[in-house]
C-alpha cells in the first residue's frame, strides 16, 4: 500500500518508520538502505520537534486546535520532504502536488 504513493507524479521515495526508534519498517523508491534509515530517523526527529513547537504554540496563544500536530514539510530548492504520523515522502519540486501527497500520507497513516 505504501508503495502506491510512488504512483503519484513527482514522488521519489516513501518510508514508514517505527515511532519508538526511528528505524524503517518499509522504504520504497530511489533510496539506498542507508539513506532509508537516515530518512526515517530524520522524519522521527522532525515529528517530535513539530509536536513540541505545536504544544508551545497552543500554550502561548491560548487557542485550541494546534495540537496534535498533523504533519510537517521541509521545502528545499529542488526537493521537498514531508511527513505525517509515521510516514515520510521525498518529492521532486515542480512535479508533485504537495496537497495530494500530504492527503495520501494521511490516508495511508490512517490504515497503519
Residue pairs with C-beta under 8 A, 6 or more apart in sequence:
1 108
1 111
2 14
2 15
2 16
2 26
2 28
2 87
2 108
3 14
3 26
3 28
3 29
5 11
5 14
5 28
5 89
5 101
5 104
5 105
5 108
6 13
6 14
6 28
6 29
8 96
8 97
8 100
8 101
8 104
9 95
9 96
9 97
10 91
10 92
10 93
10 94
10 95
10 96
10 97
10 101
11 29
11 89
11 90
11 91
11 92
11 96
11 101
12 29
12 30
12 79
12 90
12 91
12 92
13 27
13 28
13 29
13 30
13 31
13 36
13 39
13 89
13 90
14 27
14 28
14 29
14 87
14 88
14 89
14 90
15 24
15 26
15 27
15 28
15 31
15 36
15 39
15 40
15 43
15 87
15 88
15 89
16 24
16 25
16 26
16 27
16 86
16 87
16 108
16 112
17 23
17 24
17 25
17 40
17 41
17 43
17 44
17 86
17 87
17 88
18 24
18 25
18 40
18 86
19 44
19 47
19 86
21 44
22 40
22 41
22 43
22 44
22 45
23 37
23 40
24 36
24 37
24 39
24 40
25 86
27 33
27 36
27 39
27 40
29 90
30 90
31 39
31 90
39 81
39 88
39 90
40 88
42 81
42 88
43 81
43 83
43 86
43 87
43 88
46 72
46 74
46 81
46 83
47 69
47 72
47 83
47 85
47 86
50 69
50 71
50 72
51 67
51 68
51 69
53 69
54 66
54 67
54 68
54 69
55 66
55 67
57 66
58 64
58 65
58 66
58 67
70 84
70 106
71 82
71 83
71 84
71 85
71 102
71 105
71 106
72 82
72 83
72 84
73 80
73 81
73 82
73 83
73 98
73 102
74 80
74 81
74 82
75 93
76 93
77 93
78 92
78 93
79 90
79 91
79 92
79 93
80 90
80 91
80 93
80 96
80 98
81 88
81 89
81 90
81 91
82 88
82 89
82 91
82 98
82 101
82 102
82 105
83 89
83 105
84 102
84 105
84 106
84 109
85 105
85 106
85 109
85 112
86 109
86 112
87 105
87 108
87 109
87 112
88 105
89 101
89 105
91 98
91 101
